[in-house]
Amino acid sequence: MTSQQKLKDDFLSFFKRTGSSERYITAWQFHGEYGIETEHVKELLLRWAAEDRLITLEAWDGTRFRPWREWDPPGAVFSSSAAADQVRVRLLADGAEYVERISKRPPGRETKTDHPKQPVESNYDGASAMGEKNMYNQDLGDKVLERIHKSFPELATLEQLRAEIPEYASLPDEDWFSMYEALAQYELVEGPAVRSGAANKVGALYGIKLTKLGKARMDELMRLLELGGLKFNQAVKGLYDDIATTDGLRTLLGEKFGGWHLVPSQAIPQEVMRAFIGRFARIKSAFEDSYIHLFENAEGGVTARRARWLNRKAALLLGEQKIRGSHLLNGLLSAFGVPPSIASAPLDELQIRCEEIANALSASIKIAELSRGLKGTDSAAPAGDVSEARRQQAEKRTQGISVLISHSSRDRALAEALIDLLRSALGLSADQIRCTSVDGYRLPAGVNTADQLRGEITSATVLIGVLTPNSLSSTYVLFELGARWGAGLFMIPLLAGVKPEEMRGPHSALNALSCETEAQLLQLVQDAGRELGIAPQSAASYLRYASAVRALSESIAAPPPHTELQKPSAKTKRDFTMSVKAEGTPPSQILKLMANQPISASRLEYMLSDQTCIVAEDLSLDGETIEVPLSHESLTRLFNIPRPDMSQWDHSGPVKFGLTVSTSGQTQQYILSARMENSAYGSNIYRNVIGSAQFHGIG
């Protein structure tokens, strides 16, 4: 029995076992026992309420219990602050009937649909390198690729994968081994495995991780899915705005019938349904334009693997839109006084249309997959084609890069955010960008650094000079900008934390853009795209990346003059002692300073691990023991900033705190290394700081 099925049976059996008519739950409480992610638990509960009609879900909004249909979106029923995220659940007649059925089910008997165990014939988009067909569970393979992509380059054990992909946990080892062999055949995964027998089959598997080729393929897939999601959300935004209220519908129907007073009351349900269904049908074209056409035009086109991802994404989005649509349609019909017995017909029609759109999208995806042969090589090419793909990539590298980002290594976080902006807006690949301090964009191994940079400074189509207080004091950055200026080639000075009048040398005559506003960052994209001959995507699709660049630039400020931070005398250094540690539990954590003489704390800086300050707070605290409160808002801002060394799984990772402390008339900054992660306290999630007693001063 899968963990999802066990949760369903246990959850519904609770009512019979306790004799209760209702229960109060929070979605996150089931994660520990059943190993199912909280967001997935919410999806299951909404499915049991909306589609299976086994239960009702209600949450207190401060004045009354509101059913899930009245929350927008419906998933918000799990996040009511007035109810501390608690939801009231009641069992419906169909739910009671289900409980009776499972109580009579023989032990070990499962419904066929509960267990996704049947293997599917596949060979990852074509004949295998051995010319054989390979039988393995495709959905399991995709789930494993998604999981190990998040933890790359770490090795995931089979036990970890079973625990984190619970719907496949009970599959026999042979199914996992055949999945591994299929993915390894295309050089997507690797890991310590024991092979035996004449067929050299896997008999034991101790872990799986992505190869570099697999990482590149998954990076591209995730980028396409993210970009498609941004385009889709923009396309369906405001889909129902003109009919979302009774006034809007009265206006629409009044125009059709020559006045609202002329609309027959018996025609209202049908007309409401027509108006609503007409807009709901636009979801099909929105998905095709946002996802399918995007994948078709990407390198490799719509492969069999990408087609599976597209089908799953279509099912997920249609499910969300159906829940949203049912909620809205039911509310409109109720507002017009349509009896439930009549209102059920439009809701049934919505279900039929949803199935029609699902079938149509499945056909569109299949057509795109079958047409892929006209669009170049497969993104999951067999092993025999890998060498050719690598040869083509090598040729691309010899042709030079498109964008060179000149910057100080201390501004690595800002440079990485700028890369995300350019890739999202212009669709650039990693091979087209050079950024020497960011992993994945560094210089090739083994090359002469000076020679390579000298060539790329003049061969890159676009050079972006990131000018900050750090880079203005960097000899290398000024050299790169000067060489580019001397060659008379296109370059864009981009300011962050400095003013135009602070620019020095010949490039001070160039018009510079600033990171201070999204508008100037959008101009950066337009100017770079024009020079590259690339039309940018819709601004709405990459605006959040521009906002991330702006937020990072706001945290950059010139370092204080050395004269302001006085070095303590030898005697002071020998006699003065102080300890710093993080104490308490969120949201009331503190940094506790304990010294052997009176001190004053004047500033707290929230930093990345490379000591880039993201947010700072002025303090005025005195004493031998000082408790500096950590701001939950500032911690959240630091936590949400893209950090090069954060975990891609949950954003946890190393950070630093800078404390400016004065004693005996002398001032010094102390740096405390720490780790930040998510922690649940009660029904809330907070940023938890785990501090180290180790710190060092900056004189």
MOCORTA-V693836 format. One record per residue. N is the residue number from 1. RES is the residue in three letters. PHI is phi as a letter, one per 20 degrees, with the letter a starting at -180 (* if undefined). OMEGA is omega in radians with two decimals (* if undefined). BURIAL is b if it has 24 or more other ideal C-beta (glycine too) atoms within 12 Angstrom, else e. Layout:
# MOCORTA-V693836
N_RES_PHI_OMEGA_BURIAL, N_RES_PHI_OMEGA_BURIAL
This chain:
# MOCORTA-V693836
1_MET_*_3.14_b, 2_THR_f_3.14_b, 3_SER_f_3.11_b, 4_GLN_f_3.14_b, 5_GLN_f_3.13_b, 6_LYS_f_3.09_b, 7_LEU_f_-3.12_b, 8_LYS_f_-3.11_b, 9_ASP_f_-3.13_b, 10_ASP_f_-3.08_b, 11_PHE_f_-3.08_b, 12_LEU_f_3.13_b, 13_SER_f_3.13_b, 14_PHE_g_-3.06_b, 15_PHE_f_3.13_b, 16_LYS_f_-3.08_e, 17_ARG_f_-3.09_e, 18_THR_e_-3.08_e, 19_GLY_m_-3.11_e, 20_SER_e_3.08_e, 21_SER_e_3.13_e, 22_GLU_b_3.07_e, 23_ARG_b_3.13_b, 24_TYR_d_-3.08_e, 25_ILE_c_2.89_b, 26_THR_c_-3.03_b, 27_ALA_f_-3.04_b, 28_TRP_f_-3.02_b, 29_GLN_f_-3.07_b, 30_PHE_e_-3.07_b, 31_HIS_f_-3.06_e, 32_GLY_f_-3.05_e, 33_GLU_f_-3.02_e, 34_TYR_d_3.10_b, 35_GLY_m_-3.14_b, 36_ILE_d_-3.12_b, 37_GLU_g_-3.06_b, 38_THR_g_-3.13_b, 39_GLU_f_3.13_e, 40_HIS_f_3.07_b, 41_VAL_g_3.12_b, 42_LYS_f_3.13_b, 43_GLU_f_3.14_b, 44_LEU_f_-3.13_b, 45_LEU_f_3.10_b, 46_LEU_f_3.11_b, 47_ARG_f_3.13_b, 48_TRP_f_3.13_b, 49_ALA_e_-3.00_b, 50_ALA_e_-3.04_b, 51_GLU_e_-3.08_e, 52_ASP_e_3.14_e, 53_ARG_l_3.10_b, 54_LEU_e_-3.04_b, 55_ILE_b_2.92_b, 56_THR_d_3.11_b, 57_LEU_c_3.13_b, 58_GLU_c_3.07_b, 59_ALA_c_3.14_b, 60_TRP_f_-3.11_e, 61_ASP_d_-3.11_e, 62_GLY_o_3.12_e, 63_THR_c_-3.12_e, 64_ARG_a_3.02_e, 65_PHE_e_-3.14_b, 66_ARG_d_3.10_b, 67_PRO_f_-3.04_b, 68_TRP_g_-3.10_b, 69_ARG_f_-3.07_b, 70_GLU_e_3.08_b, 71_TRP_e_-3.11_b, 72_ASP_c_-0.06_e, 73_PRO_f_-3.10_b, 74_PRO_g_3.14_b, 75_GLY_f_3.13_b, 76_ALA_f_3.10_b, 77_VAL_g_-3.12_b, 78_PHE_e_-3.01_b, 79_SER_c_-3.14_b, 80_SER_f_3.13_b, 81_SER_f_3.14_e, 82_ALA_f_-3.12_e, 83_ALA_d_-3.09_b, 84_ALA_l_3.10_e, 85_ASP_m_3.13_b, 86_GLN_e_-3.14_b, 87_VAL_c_3.06_b, 88_ARG_e_-3.10_b, 89_VAL_d_3.06_b, 90_ARG_c_-3.12_b, 91_LEU_e_3.08_b, 92_LEU_e_-3.09_b, 93_ALA_f_3.13_e, 94_ASP_f_3.10_e, 95_GLY_f_3.10_b, 96_ALA_f_3.11_e, 97_GLU_f_3.11_e, 98_TYR_f_3.14_b, 99_VAL_f_3.11_b, 100_GLU_f_-3.12_e, 101_ARG_f_-3.09_e, 102_ILE_f_3.10_b, 103_SER_f_3.13_e, 104_LYS_e_-3.10_e, 105_ARG_f_3.09_e, 106_PRO_f_3.14_e, 107_PRO_g_3.10_e, 108_GLY_n_-3.13_e, 109_ARG_e_-3.14_e, 110_GLU_c_3.02_e, 111_THR_f_-3.08_e, 112_LYS_g_-3.09_e, 113_THR_f_-3.13_e, 114_ASP_f_-2.93_e, 115_HIS_c_-3.11_b, 116_PRO_f_-2.95_b, 117_LYS_d_-3.02_e, 118_GLN_f_3.09_e, 119_PRO_f_-3.13_b, 120_VAL_d_-3.14_b, 121_GLU_f_3.14_e, 122_SER_b_3.01_b, 123_ASN_b_3.12_b, 124_TYR_l_2.92_b, 125_ASP_m_3.07_b, 126_GLY_r_3.10_b, 127_ALA_f_-3.13_e, 128_SER_f_-3.12_b, 129_ALA_f_-3.14_e, 130_MET_e_3.14_e, 131_GLY_m_-3.11_e, 132_GLU_d_3.02_e, 133_LYS_e_-3.05_e, 134_ASN_d_-3.12_b, 135_MET_e_3.06_e, 136_TYR_a_-3.10_b, 137_ASN_e_-3.07_b, 138_GLN_f_-3.10_b, 139_ASP_f_3.07_b, 140_LEU_f_3.12_b, 141_GLY_g_3.14_b, 142_ASP_f_3.11_b, 143_LYS_f_-3.14_b, 144_VAL_f_3.10_b, 145_LEU_g_3.14_b, 146_GLU_f_-3.10_b, 147_ARG_f_-3.07_b, 148_ILE_f_3.04_b, 149_HIS_f_-3.12_b, 150_LYS_f_-3.07_b, 151_SER_d_-3.13_b, 152_PHE_g_0.11_b, 153_PRO_e_-3.09_e, 154_GLU_f_3.11_e, 155_LEU_e_3.10_e, 156_ALA_d_3.12_b, 157_THR_f_3.13_e, 158_LEU_f_3.12_b, 159_GLU_f_3.11_e, 160_GLN_f_-3.12_b, 161_LEU_f_3.10_b, 162_ARG_f_-3.12_b, 163_ALA_f_-3.05_e, 164_GLU_e_3.03_b, 165_ILE_c_-2.94_b, 166_PRO_f_-3.10_b, 167_GLU_f_3.11_b, 168_TYR_d_-3.03_b, 169_ALA_f_-3.05_b, 170_SER_e_3.07_b, 171_LEU_f_3.12_b, 172_PRO_f_-3.12_e, 173_ASP_g_-3.09_b, 174_GLU_g_3.13_e, 175_ASP_f_3.10_b, 176_TRP_f_3.14_b, 177_PHE_f_-3.13_b, 178_SER_f_3.06_b, 179_MET_f_-3.14_b, 180_TYR_f_-3.11_b, 181_GLU_f_-3.14_b, 182_ALA_f_-3.12_b, 183_LEU_f_3.13_b, 184_ALA_f_-3.12_b, 185_GLN_f_3.13_b, 186_TYR_d_3.07_b, 187_GLU_m_3.11_b, 188_LEU_e_-3.12_b, 189_VAL_c_3.05_b, 190_GLU_b_3.12_b, 191_GLY_r_3.12_b, 192_PRO_f_-3.13_e, 193_ALA_c_3.09_b, 194_VAL_d_-3.14_e, 195_ARG_d_-3.13_e, 196_SER_b_3.07_e, 197_GLY_n_-3.13_e, 198_ALA_f_-3.13_e, 199_ALA_e_3.13_e, 200_ASN_l_-3.12_e, 201_LYS_e_3.10_e, 202_VAL_f_3.10_b, 203_GLY_d_3.08_e, 204_ALA_b_-3.09_e, 205_LEU_c_-3.05_b, 206_TYR_d_3.11_e, 207_GLY_r_-3.14_b, 208_ILE_c_2.96_b, 209_LYS_b_3.13_b, 210_LEU_f_2.92_b, 211_THR_f_3.09_b, 212_LYS_f_3.10_e, 213_LEU_f_3.10_b, 214_GLY_f_3.11_b, 215_LYS_f_3.14_b, 216_ALA_f_-3.13_b, 217_ARG_f_-3.13_b, 218_MET_f_3.06_b, 219_ASP_g_-3.11_b, 220_GLU_f_3.13_b, 221_LEU_f_-3.13_b, 222_MET_f_3.11_b, 223_ARG_f_3.13_b, 224_LEU_f_3.14_b, 225_LEU_f_3.13_b, 226_GLU_f_3.13_b, 227_LEU_f_3.09_b, 228_GLY_f_3.11_b, 229_GLY_f_3.11_b, 230_LEU_f_-3.13_b, 231_LYS_f_-3.13_b, 232_PHE_f_-3.14_b, 233_ASN_f_3.10_b, 234_GLN_f_-3.09_e, 235_ALA_f_-3.08_b, 236_VAL_e_3.10_b, 237_LYS_f_-3.14_e, 238_GLY_m_-3.08_e, 239_LEU_g_-3.07_b, 240_TYR_d_-3.01_b, 241_ASP_g_-3.04_e, 242_ASP_f_3.13_e, 243_ILE_c_-3.06_b, 244_ALA_f_3.14_b, 245_THR_c_3.12_e, 246_THR_f_3.11_e, 247_ASP_f_3.12_e, 248_GLY_f_3.13_b, 249_LEU_f_3.10_b, 250_ARG_f_3.12_b, 251_THR_f_-3.12_e, 252_LEU_f_-3.12_b, 253_LEU_f_3.09_b, 254_GLY_f_3.10_e, 255_GLU_f_-3.11_e, 256_LYS_f_-3.05_e, 257_PHE_d_3.14_e, 258_GLY_n_3.13_e, 259_GLY_q_-3.11_e, 260_TRP_f_-3.09_e, 261_HIS_f_3.14_e, 262_LEU_e_-3.14_e, 263_VAL_f_3.13_b, 264_PRO_f_-3.09_e, 265_SER_f_-3.12_e, 266_GLN_f_-3.13_e, 267_ALA_e_-3.04_e, 268_ILE_g_-3.13_b, 269_PRO_g_-3.11_b, 270_GLN_f_-3.11_b, 271_GLU_f_3.07_b, 272_VAL_f_-3.13_b, 273_MET_f_-3.13_b, 274_ARG_f_-3.14_b, 275_ALA_f_-3.10_b, 276_PHE_f_-3.09_b, 277_ILE_f_3.12_b, 278_GLY_g_3.12_e, 279_ARG_e_3.13_b, 280_PHE_f_-3.12_b, 281_ALA_f_-3.14_b, 282_ARG_f_3.12_b, 283_ILE_f_-3.13_b, 284_LYS_f_-3.12_b, 285_SER_f_3.12_e, 286_ALA_f_3.13_b, 287_PHE_f_3.14_b, 288_GLU_f_-3.13_b, 289_ASP_f_-3.02_b, 290_SER_e_-3.04_b, 291_TYR_d_-2.98_b, 292_ILE_f_-3.14_b, 293_HIS_f_3.09_b, 294_LEU_f_3.14_b, 295_PHE_f_3.12_b, 296_GLU_f_-3.07_b, 297_ASN_e_3.11_e, 298_ALA_f_3.11_b, 299_GLU_f_-3.12_b, 300_GLY_n_3.09_b, 301_GLY_m_-3.11_b, 302_VAL_e_3.09_b, 303_THR_f_3.13_b, 304_ALA_f_3.12_b, 305_ARG_f_3.11_b, 306_ARG_f_3.11_b, 307_ALA_f_3.11_b, 308_ARG_f_3.10_b, 309_TRP_f_3.14_b, 310_LEU_f_3.13_b, 311_ASN_f_3.10_b, 312_ARG_f_3.12_b, 313_LYS_f_3.12_b, 314_ALA_f_3.14_b, 315_ALA_f_-3.14_b, 316_LEU_f_-3.11_b, 317_LEU_f_3.10_b, 318_LEU_f_3.09_b, 319_GLY_f_3.11_b, 320_GLU_f_-3.12_b, 321_GLN_f_3.13_b, 322_LYS_f_3.10_b, 323_ILE_f_3.12_b, 324_ARG_f_-3.12_b, 325_GLY_f_3.12_b, 326_SER_f_3.12_b, 327_HIS_f_-3.11_b, 328_LEU_f_-3.10_b, 329_LEU_f_3.13_b, 330_ASN_f_3.12_b, 331_GLY_f_3.13_b, 332_LEU_f_3.14_b, 333_LEU_f_3.10_b, 334_SER_f_-3.12_b, 335_ALA_f_3.11_e, 336_PHE_e_3.06_b, 337_GLY_m_3.13_e, 338_VAL_f_-3.13_b, 339_PRO_f_3.14_e, 340_PRO_g_-3.12_e, 341_SER_f_3.11_e, 342_ILE_e_-3.11_e, 343_ALA_f_-3.12_b, 344_SER_f_-3.11_e, 345_ALA_f_3.08_e, 346_PRO_f_3.12_b, 347_LEU_f_3.07_b, 348_ASP_f_3.11_e, 349_GLU_f_3.09_b, 350_LEU_f_3.12_b, 351_GLN_f_3.14_b, 352_ILE_f_-3.14_e, 353_ARG_f_3.12_b, 354_CYS_f_3.11_b, 355_GLU_f_3.11_e, 356_GLU_f_3.13_e, 357_ILE_f_3.12_b, 358_ALA_f_3.13_b, 359_ASN_f_-3.13_e, 360_ALA_f_3.12_e, 361_LEU_f_3.09_b, 362_SER_f_3.11_b, 363_ALA_f_3.13_e, 364_SER_f_3.12_b, 365_ILE_f_3.14_b, 366_LYS_f_3.11_e, 367_ILE_f_3.13_e, 368_ALA_f_3.12_b, 369_GLU_f_-3.12_b, 370_LEU_f_-3.13_e, 371_SER_e_-3.01_e, 372_ARG_f_-3.08_b, 373_GLY_g_-3.14_e, 374_LEU_e_-2.97_e, 375_LYS_d_3.04_e, 376_GLY_o_-3.01_e, 377_THR_f_-3.10_b, 378_ASP_f_3.12_b, 379_SER_f_3.06_b, 380_ALA_c_-3.02_b, 381_ALA_f_3.07_b, 382_PRO_f_-3.05_b, 383_ALA_g_-3.12_b, 384_GLY_f_-3.11_e, 385_ASP_e_-3.04_b, 386_VAL_f_-3.12_b, 387_SER_f_3.11_e, 388_GLU_f_3.11_e, 389_ALA_f_3.13_b, 390_ARG_f_3.11_e, 391_ARG_f_3.13_e, 392_GLN_f_3.11_e, 393_GLN_f_3.11_e, 394_ALA_f_3.10_e, 395_GLU_f_3.12_e, 396_LYS_f_-3.11_e, 397_ARG_f_-3.12_b, 398_THR_f_-3.13_e, 399_GLN_e_3.12_e, 400_GLY_n_-3.11_e, 401_ILE_d_-3.11_b, 402_SER_e_-3.06_b, 403_VAL_c_3.01_b, 404_LEU_d_3.12_b, 405_ILE_d_3.12_b, 406_SER_e_-3.02_b, 407_HIS_a_3.01_b, 408_SER_e_3.14_b, 409_SER_f_3.11_b, 410_ARG_f_3.10_b, 411_ASP_d_-3.07_b, 412_ARG_g_-3.11_b, 413_ALA_f_3.12_b, 414_LEU_f_3.13_b, 415_ALA_f_-3.14_b, 416_GLU_f_3.08_b, 417_ALA_f_3.10_b, 418_LEU_f_3.08_b, 419_ILE_f_3.12_b, 420_ASP_g_3.13_b, 421_LEU_f_-3.09_b, 422_LEU_f_-3.12_b, 423_ARG_f_3.14_b, 424_SER_f_-3.04_b, 425_ALA_f_-3.01_b, 426_LEU_d_3.11_b, 427_GLY_m_-3.12_b, 428_LEU_f_3.06_b, 429_SER_e_-3.14_b, 430_ALA_f_-3.13_b, 431_ASP_f_-3.07_b, 432_GLN_e_-3.06_b, 433_ILE_c_3.02_b, 434_ARG_d_3.09_b, 435_CYS_b_-2.83_b, 436_THR_f_-3.11_b, 437_SER_d_-3.08_b, 438_VAL_d_3.14_b, 439_ASP_g_-3.12_e, 440_GLY_n_-3.10_b, 441_TYR_c_-3.11_b, 442_ARG_f_3.08_b, 443_LEU_f_3.10_b, 444_PRO_f_3.13_e, 445_ALA_f_3.03_e, 446_GLY_n_-3.11_e, 447_VAL_e_3.01_e, 448_ASN_f_-3.01_e, 449_THR_g_-3.08_e, 450_ALA_f_-3.13_e, 451_ASP_f_-3.11_e, 452_GLN_f_-3.13_b, 453_LEU_f_3.14_b, 454_ARG_g_3.13_e, 455_GLY_f_-3.07_e, 456_GLU_f_3.11_b, 457_ILE_g_-3.12_b, 458_THR_d_-3.11_e, 459_SER_e_3.13_b, 460_ALA_f_3.13_b, 461_THR_f_-3.12_b, 462_VAL_c_2.98_b, 463_LEU_d_3.08_b, 464_ILE_d_3.12_b, 465_GLY_e_-3.14_b, 466_VAL_e_-3.05_b, 467_LEU_d_3.13_b, 468_THR_c_3.04_b, 469_PRO_g_3.12_b, 470_ASN_f_-3.06_b, 471_SER_f_3.11_b, 472_LEU_f_3.08_b, 473_SER_d_-3.13_e, 474_SER_e_3.13_b, 475_THR_f_-3.09_e, 476_TYR_f_-3.13_b, 477_VAL_f_-3.13_b, 478_LEU_f_3.08_b, 479_PHE_f_-3.12_e, 480_GLU_f_-3.14_b, 481_LEU_f_3.13_b, 482_GLY_f_3.12_b, 483_ALA_f_3.13_b, 484_ARG_f_3.14_b, 485_TRP_f_-3.12_b, 486_GLY_f_3.13_e, 487_ALA_e_3.13_e, 488_GLY_m_-3.07_e, 489_LEU_d_-3.06_b, 490_PHE_f_3.07_b, 491_MET_b_-3.14_b, 492_ILE_c_3.00_b, 493_PRO_f_-3.12_b, 494_LEU_c_-3.03_b, 495_LEU_e_3.06_b, 496_ALA_b_-3.14_b, 497_GLY_n_3.08_b, 498_VAL_c_3.12_b, 499_LYS_d_3.14_e, 500_PRO_g_-3.11_e, 501_GLU_f_3.11_e, 502_GLU_e_3.09_e, 503_MET_f_-3.10_b, 504_ARG_c_3.05_e, 505_GLY_n_-3.06_e, 506_PRO_f_-3.08_e, 507_HIS_f_3.09_b, 508_SER_f_3.11_e, 509_ALA_e_-3.12_e, 510_LEU_e_3.06_b, 511_ASN_f_-3.10_e, 512_ALA_d_3.02_b, 513_LEU_d_-3.09_b, 514_SER_c_3.07_b, 515_CYS_e_-3.00_b, 516_GLU_f_-3.12_b, 517_THR_c_3.07_e, 518_GLU_f_-3.10_b, 519_ALA_f_-3.14_e, 520_GLN_f_3.07_b, 521_LEU_f_3.06_b, 522_LEU_f_3.07_b, 523_GLN_f_3.07_b, 524_LEU_g_3.13_b, 525_VAL_f_-3.12_b, 526_GLN_f_-3.10_b, 527_ASP_f_3.12_b, 528_ALA_f_3.13_b, 529_GLY_f_3.12_b, 530_ARG_f_-3.13_e, 531_GLU_f_-3.13_e, 532_LEU_e_-3.07_b, 533_GLY_m_-3.11_e, 534_ILE_d_3.07_b, 535_ALA_e_-3.13_e, 536_PRO_f_3.01_b, 537_GLN_f_3.05_b, 538_SER_g_-3.08_e, 539_ALA_g_-3.12_b, 540_ALA_f_-3.08_b, 541_SER_f_-3.13_b, 542_TYR_c_-3.11_b, 543_LEU_f_-3.11_b, 544_ARG_f_3.09_b, 545_TYR_f_3.07_b, 546_ALA_f_3.12_b, 547_SER_f_3.12_b, 548_ALA_f_3.09_b, 549_VAL_f_-3.13_b, 550_ARG_f_-3.12_b, 551_ALA_f_3.11_b, 552_LEU_f_-3.12_b, 553_SER_f_3.14_b, 554_GLU_f_-3.09_b, 555_SER_e_-3.08_b, 556_ILE_e_3.09_b, 557_ALA_c_-3.13_e, 558_ALA_f_3.11_e, 559_PRO_f_-3.13_b, 560_PRO_f_3.12_e, 561_PRO_g_-3.11_e, 562_HIS_f_-3.10_e, 563_THR_f_-3.13_e, 564_GLU_f_3.11_e, 565_LEU_d_-3.04_e, 566_GLN_f_3.09_e, 567_LYS_f_3.10_e, 568_PRO_f_3.10_b, 569_SER_f_-3.14_e, 570_ALA_g_-3.14_e, 571_LYS_f_-3.14_e, 572_THR_f_-3.13_b, 573_LYS_f_-3.08_e, 574_ARG_f_-3.03_e, 575_ASP_e_-3.02_e, 576_PHE_e_3.05_b, 577_THR_c_3.14_e, 578_MET_b_3.05_b, 579_SER_c_3.12_b, 580_VAL_c_3.06_b, 581_LYS_b_3.11_b, 582_ALA_e_-3.13_b, 583_GLU_c_3.06_b, 584_GLY_n_3.10_e, 585_THR_c_3.14_e, 586_PRO_g_0.09_b, 587_PRO_e_-3.07_e, 588_SER_d_3.12_e, 589_GLN_e_-3.14_b, 590_ILE_c_2.86_b, 591_LEU_d_-3.07_b, 592_LYS_d_3.13_b, 593_LEU_d_3.11_b, 594_MET_c_-3.09_b, 595_ALA_c_3.13_b, 596_ASN_e_3.05_e, 597_GLN_b_-3.09_e, 598_PRO_g_3.12_e, 599_ILE_c_3.05_b, 600_SER_c_3.08_b, 601_ALA_d_-3.03_b, 602_SER_d_-3.08_b, 603_ARG_b_3.03_b, 604_LEU_c_3.12_b, 605_GLU_d_3.07_b, 606_TYR_e_-2.92_b, 607_MET_c_2.86_b, 608_LEU_f_-3.10_b, 609_SER_f_3.08_b, 610_ASP_e_3.08_b, 611_GLN_m_2.96_b, 612_THR_f_-3.11_b, 613_CYS_f_3.13_b, 614_ILE_e_3.11_b, 615_VAL_b_-3.10_b, 616_ALA_c_3.13_b, 617_GLU_c_3.05_b, 618_ASP_f_-3.11_e, 619_LEU_c_3.01_b, 620_SER_b_-3.04_e, 621_LEU_c_-3.09_b, 622_ASP_c_3.06_e, 623_GLY_p_3.06_e, 624_GLU_e_3.03_e, 625_THR_c_-3.08_e, 626_ILE_c_3.06_b, 627_GLU_d_-3.12_b, 628_VAL_e_-3.12_b, 629_PRO_f_3.05_b, 630_LEU_e_-3.11_b, 631_SER_f_3.10_b, 632_HIS_f_3.13_b, 633_GLU_f_3.13_e, 634_SER_f_3.09_b, 635_LEU_f_3.13_b, 636_THR_f_3.12_b, 637_ARG_f_3.09_b, 638_LEU_f_-3.11_b, 639_PHE_f_-3.05_b, 640_ASN_e_3.10_b, 641_ILE_f_3.06_b, 642_PRO_g_-3.10_b, 643_ARG_d_-3.04_b, 644_PRO_f_-3.09_b, 645_ASP_d_3.12_b, 646_MET_e_3.07_b, 647_SER_f_3.10_e, 648_GLN_f_-3.11_b, 649_TRP_e_-3.08_e, 650_ASP_c_3.10_e, 651_HIS_m_3.08_b, 652_SER_f_3.12_e, 653_GLY_q_-3.07_b, 654_PRO_f_3.03_b, 655_VAL_b_3.08_b, 656_LYS_c_3.06_b, 657_PHE_c_3.10_b, 658_GLY_d_-3.14_b, 659_LEU_d_3.08_b, 660_THR_e_-3.01_b, 661_VAL_c_3.10_b, 662_SER_d_3.04_b, 663_THR_b_3.12_b, 664_SER_l_3.09_e, 665_GLY_m_-3.14_e, 666_GLN_d_-3.01_b, 667_THR_c_3.10_b, 668_GLN_b_3.06_b, 669_GLN_d_3.10_b, 670_TYR_d_-3.11_b, 671_ILE_d_3.11_b, 672_LEU_d_3.06_b, 673_SER_e_-3.10_b, 674_ALA_b_3.05_b, 675_ARG_c_-3.13_b, 676_MET_c_3.14_b, 677_GLU_b_3.07_b, 678_ASN_f_3.05_b, 679_SER_b_3.13_b, 680_ALA_e_3.05_e, 681_TYR_c_-3.02_e, 682_GLY_m_-3.13_e, 683_SER_d_-3.07_e, 684_ASN_d_3.09_e, 685_ILE_d_3.14_b, 686_TYR_c_3.04_b, 687_ARG_e_-3.06_b, 688_ASN_d_3.14_b, 689_VAL_d_3.07_b, 690_ILE_d_-2.97_b, 691_GLY_e_3.06_b, 692_SER_d_3.10_e, 693_ALA_f_-3.12_e, 694_GLN_e_3.06_e, 695_PHE_b_3.10_b, 696_HIS_c_-3.12_e, 697_GLY_e_3.03_b, 698_ILE_d_-3.07_b, 699_GLY_e_*_e
